């Protein structure tokens, strides 16, 4: 499996965890999703030139989502 595809799948799994946690009111699932999003987004941004443009923009959007969630918005 290509490393770029792996980061997309990890981001997708983190988003699913986050959404299910929010809808069901399970705080630990929300935090797990936010943690995975943060780590995968930071890894993607560190390797910016090796990734597709869309993966980079999705990672930035996930970091914005994490920031908004941490501030309670």
Secondary structure, 3 states (H helix, E strand, C coil): CCHHHHHHHHHHHHHHHHHHHHHHCCHHHHHHHHHHHHHHHHHHHHCHHHCCHHHHHHHHHHHHHHHHHHCCC
